[in-house]
Amino acid sequence: MNPFYIAWIVLFVPYCISQGEPLKLVLNKDPENSTPSHVYLQTHEVKHTLIIHEFSLHETFNISEISLPMLHPPTTDRYEWYIKIFPNYIDAGIKCISVRVYLSNDSAVREAIAMTNISIINDKKEVLHYRNYKMSRKFIAGVPEKSWGWENFCNRDDFFRNHLLQNDTLTLSINIKWPCEQSYEVVQNNTSSTNPTPETTITKANPSENFEWMLENPEFADVVFITNGSNYPAHKSILAARSPVFAAMFRRKDTKNGKLKKIQITVNNMDEEVLRAMLRYIYTGKCENFEKLADKLFVAAAKYGLKGLQKICEETLCETLSVKNAARLLVFAEEHHADKLKSRVKEVLANGLRARQLKTAS
């Protein structure tokens, strides 16, 4: 190439690049006295519960697919979705249940970016099995290749082995979320307003409510408790913060639980009701109406180092103490080193013996 052209390129190209509009960065000189504003992503959402009765018959009659009715949020009729379930799908030679989400041809829009979450739940709305797609996905109406779902939502053998059917009824909880056309709302913080600002609302929110939401919505769970064939998702960070036993379990890199990003904890020696009550206490600090579980919860609390729960359980056992159950609770207190309970049982037995002696003497 001619040296003249090379020199011309070397000089002219930087000149052209420098002529673009410069990026302006404006800094607030006094951030302490500035009025903050809040940006919120506005979204539409569909939440739907689907109940399919006599689900096993779909295999008997070799039903290929089940189509749900159209779903759309009450705030807009521009988006319509539908779900298809394939109860006898074959994936890599394995029989499974497949679930897919579609943007309907009847939608006023032709494409959308959305996230999906589908769970199998029981009649108490407890999650037994779930799958979610955390990243957004482009859906195009009428194009099956632009649907989204899970070829193997659940292996059929696991499906029946883990008792995901309740009285031959399959219950699915479906959640689809996508941004509004006007995606962002900017709210200026106004301290003189009588209405509470978003910032004030966040400040006064009860943290236990947020943790309870996490317990009931296992989208970001990285631990699964397994007992009697049922799964209970949870979060390592919350478990570790509340229990030194869990913290040590997750911290050790030389164990299987320490290496895996998502772990399974089998607790076959613990009743499901006890496990649910323990997790509820860990997440929210609440433990109402568990008098009948107090002794079993005490054992679980001792195993996982939940001293606060241990204390509550022991106090509950002391309150329910009577002459009739004193002998049983004395054995329990001796076996599990419940010193306060043991002392109270001895008092009750001593008082009962004294009362009997006085009655005999009179």
C-alpha positions as a printed Julia matrix, in Angstrom:
362×3 Matrix{Float64}:
   0.0     0.0     0.0
   1.16    3.5    -0.75
   2.85    5.04    2.34
   0.84    8.21    1.74
  -2.47    6.37    2.27
  -1.16    4.67    5.39
  -0.19    8.02    6.88
  -3.58    9.48    5.87
  -5.45    6.65    7.65
  -3.31    6.95   10.78
  -4.05   10.67   11.03
  -7.65   10.83    9.81
  -9.27    7.92   11.67
  -8.4     9.23   15.17
  -9.69   12.62   14.04
 -13.09   11.12   13.04
 -13.38    9.19   16.28
 -12.64   12.31   18.31
 -15.49   14.19   16.59
 -18.2    12.04   18.25
 -20.34   13.5    21.02
 -18.33   13.06   24.26
 -19.91   11.12   27.15
 -20.89   13.59   29.85
 -20.71   12.42   33.44
 -22.49   14.77   35.83
 -21.54   14.38   39.47
 -23.66   15.68   42.33
 -21.4    18.01   44.28
 -23.43   17.69   47.48
 -24.92   14.18   47.67
 -25.79   14.58   51.36
 -28.35   17.3    50.59
 -29.71   15.82   47.38
 -33.18   14.31   47.12
 -32.9    10.65   46.08
 -35.15    9.12   43.49
 -36.06    5.45   43.09
 -36.33    3.49   39.86
 -38.68    0.52   39.74
 -39.06   -2.04   36.98
 -42.77   -2.35   36.21
 -43.91   -5.86   35.31
 -46.99   -7.83   34.36
 -47.49  -11.19   36.0
 -49.7   -14.22   35.59
 -50.19  -16.59   38.53
 -52.36  -19.61   37.92
 -53.06  -22.91   39.66
 -53.88  -25.86   37.42
 -55.48  -28.99   38.91
 -55.57  -32.15   36.78
 -57.68  -34.96   38.23
 -57.17  -38.69   37.51
 -53.73  -37.94   36.12
 -52.69  -41.59   35.9
 -55.37  -42.16   33.24
 -53.36  -40.0    30.83
 -50.76  -42.75   30.73
 -53.39  -45.51   30.52
 -55.01  -43.9    27.47
 -51.66  -42.66   26.1
 -52.77  -39.01   26.0
 -50.08  -37.07   24.13
 -50.72  -33.53   25.42
 -52.87  -31.4    27.71
 -53.55  -27.78   26.73
 -54.45  -25.18   29.34
 -56.91  -22.33   28.78
 -55.49  -18.93   27.86
 -53.85  -16.98   30.67
 -53.51  -13.21   30.86
 -53.12  -10.73   33.72
 -56.12   -8.6    34.77
 -54.18   -5.4    34.0
 -53.84   -5.99   30.27
 -55.35   -8.02   27.44
 -52.4    -7.51   25.12
 -50.55  -10.61   26.3
 -52.06  -14.08   26.29
 -50.18  -17.21   27.26
 -50.91  -20.9    27.3
 -49.23  -23.96   28.74
 -48.95  -27.43   27.23
 -48.23  -30.53   29.27
 -46.97  -33.69   27.6
 -47.64  -36.49   30.14
 -45.98  -39.27   28.11
 -42.97  -37.49   26.63
 -39.85  -39.49   25.72
 -36.54  -37.72   26.35
 -33.34  -39.65   25.53
 -35.24  -42.91   25.93
 -36.64  -41.92   29.34
 -40.36  -41.48   29.88
 -41.06  -38.16   31.54
 -43.52  -35.31   31.91
 -42.75  -32.29   29.74
 -44.07  -28.73   30.23
 -43.84  -25.81   27.79
 -44.94  -22.16   27.82
 -46.18  -20.38   24.66
 -47.12  -16.83   23.7
 -50.54  -17.14   22.09
 -51.41  -16.28   18.49
 -54.34  -14.3    19.92
 -52.03  -11.85   21.7
 -52.08   -8.26   20.52
 -48.28   -8.35   20.69
 -46.19  -10.69   18.57
 -43.25  -11.17   20.92
 -42.32  -10.75   24.58
 -39.44  -11.25   26.96
 -40.54  -13.29   29.98
 -39.43  -15.5    32.88
 -41.28  -18.65   33.91
 -41.6   -20.71   37.08
 -43.71  -23.86   37.43
 -44.08  -25.93   40.62
 -45.9   -29.06   41.7
 -47.69  -28.32   44.97
 -49.92  -30.22   47.38
 -53.28  -29.25   48.88
 -51.46  -27.18   51.54
 -49.69  -25.18   48.78
 -46.34  -26.67   49.81
 -43.85  -27.06   46.97
 -43.05  -30.7    46.18
 -41.1   -30.17   42.95
 -40.26  -27.06   40.94
 -38.45  -25.86   37.85
 -37.74  -22.28   36.9
 -35.89  -20.43   34.17
 -34.12  -17.52   35.87
 -32.95  -15.8    32.69
 -35.33  -14.01   30.36
 -36.42  -15.7    27.16
 -37.84  -14.21   23.96
 -41.24  -15.66   23.06
 -42.68  -15.18   19.56
 -46.39  -15.82   19.02
 -47.16  -18.76   16.76
 -43.56  -20.02   16.62
 -43.23  -23.27   18.62
 -39.44  -23.04   18.54
 -39.75  -19.77   20.47
 -41.66  -21.34   23.34
 -39.88  -22.28   26.52
 -40.1   -25.16   28.94
 -38.55  -28.35   30.2
 -38.35  -31.43   28.0
 -37.93  -33.44   31.19
 -39.88  -31.47   33.79
 -40.09  -34.6    35.92
 -39.0   -38.17   35.29
 -42.12  -40.37   35.5
 -40.42  -42.89   37.8
 -39.42  -40.09   40.19
 -42.86  -38.6    39.74
 -44.63  -41.59   41.27
 -41.8   -42.58   43.63
 -41.75  -39.15   45.31
 -45.54  -39.03   45.74
 -45.99  -35.88   43.67
 -49.59  -36.92   42.97
 -52.12  -36.25   45.73
 -55.06  -38.7    45.39
 -54.2   -39.1    41.7
 -54.44  -35.31   41.29
 -51.64  -33.19   39.85
 -51.58  -29.56   41.02
 -49.32  -27.09   39.21
 -48.53  -23.55   40.32
 -47.62  -21.43   37.27
 -45.93  -18.03   37.3
 -45.02  -15.96   34.22
 -43.53  -12.46   34.57
 -42.53   -9.91   31.91
 -41.86   -6.13   31.76
 -44.58   -3.61   30.91
 -44.36   -1.47   27.79
 -43.51    1.47   30.06
 -40.94   -0.54   31.95
 -39.6     1.97   34.44
 -41.19    4.16   37.05
 -39.08    6.87   38.7
 -40.35    8.01   42.08
 -38.9    11.14   43.62
 -38.56   10.96   47.37
 -40.67   13.75   48.88
 -40.31   14.04   52.65
 -43.08   16.65   52.88
 -45.67   14.29   51.38
 -48.23   12.73   53.73
 -48.15    9.51   51.7
 -45.35    7.1    52.61
 -42.59    6.93   50.02
 -41.25    3.61   48.72
 -38.15    4.21   50.82
 -40.22    4.59   53.98
 -42.2     1.45   53.15
 -39.01   -0.56   52.71
 -37.57    0.76   55.96
 -40.64   -0.23   57.96
 -41.17   -3.61   56.31
 -41.03   -6.63   58.6
 -37.98   -8.71   57.58
 -39.67  -11.93   58.72
 -42.33  -11.4    56.04
 -39.63  -11.26   53.37
 -38.0   -14.43   54.68
 -41.38  -16.15   54.87
 -41.87  -15.29   51.2
 -38.5   -16.89   50.43
 -39.53  -20.02   52.29
 -42.75  -20.28   50.27
 -41.14  -19.31   46.93
 -38.05  -21.47   46.41
 -36.89  -19.79   43.19
 -33.34  -19.18   44.46
 -33.09  -22.19   46.79
 -29.76  -24.02   46.85
 -30.6   -26.68   49.48
 -33.29  -29.37   49.4
 -34.41  -31.23   52.51
 -35.79  -34.68   51.74
 -38.02  -36.56   54.16
 -40.46  -39.37   53.51
 -40.27  -38.76   49.76
 -41.14  -35.03   49.99
 -38.82  -32.15   49.07
 -38.49  -28.88   51.0
 -36.26  -26.27   49.29
 -34.27  -23.83   51.43
 -31.36  -21.36   51.26
 -27.85  -22.04   52.57
 -27.19  -18.45   53.61
 -30.25  -18.3    55.9
 -29.65  -21.76   57.37
 -25.99  -20.95   58.06
 -26.85  -17.6    59.66
 -29.28  -19.25   62.08
 -27.54  -22.55   62.79
 -23.84  -23.13   63.57
 -24.31  -26.77   62.56
 -25.49  -25.85   59.07
 -22.76  -23.21   58.82
 -20.08  -25.81   59.57
 -21.68  -28.25   57.15
 -21.63  -25.78   54.25
 -18.23  -24.31   55.12
 -16.23  -27.53   54.94
 -14.79  -27.94   51.45
 -13.61  -31.49   52.06
 -17.14  -32.85   52.3
 -19.69  -33.54   49.6
 -22.05  -30.9    51.01
 -19.27  -28.32   51.03
 -18.4   -28.87   47.35
 -21.85  -28.93   45.76
 -23.59  -25.7    44.78
 -26.95  -27.33   45.43
 -27.11  -29.98   48.1
 -29.61  -32.5    49.39
 -30.1   -33.18   53.09
 -31.96  -36.39   53.89
 -33.79  -36.28   57.22
 -35.81  -39.49   57.17
 -35.75  -39.61   60.99
 -37.72  -36.34   61.17
 -41.46  -35.97   60.6
 -42.49  -33.63   57.79
 -44.52  -31.52   60.21
 -41.49  -31.11   62.47
 -39.24  -30.18   59.53
 -41.73  -27.56   58.3
 -42.03  -26.08   61.8
 -38.24  -25.96   62.21
 -37.74  -24.24   58.83
 -40.5   -21.76   59.64
 -38.72  -20.87   62.89
 -35.36  -20.53   61.1
 -36.82  -18.18   58.48
 -39.28  -16.13   60.55
 -38.69  -16.82   64.24
 -42.33  -17.91   64.5
 -43.42  -21.12   66.18
 -47.11  -20.81   67.01
 -49.42  -23.74   67.73
 -46.76  -26.4    67.97
 -47.43  -27.71   71.5
 -47.91  -31.26   70.2
 -44.52  -31.05   68.44
 -42.56  -29.49   71.29
 -40.67  -32.65   72.28
 -39.76  -33.59   68.68
 -38.85  -29.98   67.85
 -36.61  -29.85   70.91
 -34.64  -32.83   69.56
 -34.38  -31.26   66.09
 -33.33  -27.91   67.58
 -30.63  -29.6    69.66
 -29.32  -31.45   66.61
 -28.91  -28.25   64.56
 -27.84  -25.89   67.37
 -31.03  -23.8    67.45
 -30.79  -22.77   71.11
 -33.63  -20.24   70.88
 -36.01  -22.89   69.6
 -34.76  -25.34   72.24
 -35.6   -22.85   74.98
 -39.09  -22.22   73.6
 -39.77  -25.96   73.31
 -38.55  -26.62   76.84
 -40.73  -23.83   78.25
 -43.71  -25.23   76.35
 -43.11  -28.69   77.79
 -42.9   -27.18   81.27
 -46.25  -25.43   80.75
 -47.95  -28.66   79.63
 -46.44  -30.65   82.49
 -48.86  -32.61   84.7
 -48.84  -35.58   87.05
 -50.05  -37.8    84.18
 -47.16  -37.01   81.8
 -44.48  -36.3    84.41
 -42.89  -39.76   84.25
 -42.61  -39.68   80.46
 -41.19  -36.15   80.45
 -38.68  -37.04   83.16
 -37.27  -39.79   80.93
 -37.25  -37.33   78.0
 -35.48  -34.65   80.06
 -32.82  -37.11   81.25
 -32.19  -38.43   77.74
 -31.93  -35.01   76.07
 -30.31  -33.02   78.92
 -33.27  -30.66   79.37
 -32.24  -29.45   82.83
 -35.04  -26.92   83.35
 -37.69  -29.46   82.38
 -36.1   -32.1    84.64
 -36.18  -29.7    87.6
 -39.84  -28.83   86.97
 -40.8   -32.52   86.66
 -39.16  -33.28   90.01
 -41.1   -30.4    91.59
 -44.4   -31.7    90.21
 -43.66  -35.25   91.37
 -42.6   -34.03   94.81
 -45.72  -31.89   95.17
 -47.88  -34.79   94.05
 -46.25  -37.13   96.55
 -46.62  -34.56   99.34
 -50.29  -34.05   98.51
 -50.88  -37.8    98.6
 -49.14  -38.13  101.97
 -51.25  -35.33  103.45
 -54.39  -36.97  102.09
 -53.42  -40.3   103.61
 -52.61  -38.71  106.96
 -55.97  -36.97  107.12
